[in-house]
């Protein structure tokens, strides 16, 4: 049986419940309320895997890219200003 992650909208408790796809759990075992309102939430693994794919990049790579683009833009603007002064 597959596991599904649920969050109780009444007590905000997040739990993992095993059940068949055709079933819908009505209450989680630790809920202090008499009735639960469970909503499905994304699984932990579905959230982590996309982040791991991006982990091949160093944190500063994006910053360095933007700095280089800014330098190029400043260089172009300086050249345009020099042309304007020479005319």
Secondary structure by P-SEA (a helix, b strand, c coil): cbbbbbbccccccccccccccccccccccccccccccccccccaaaaaaaaaaacccccaaaaaaaaaaaaaaaaaaaaaaaaaaac
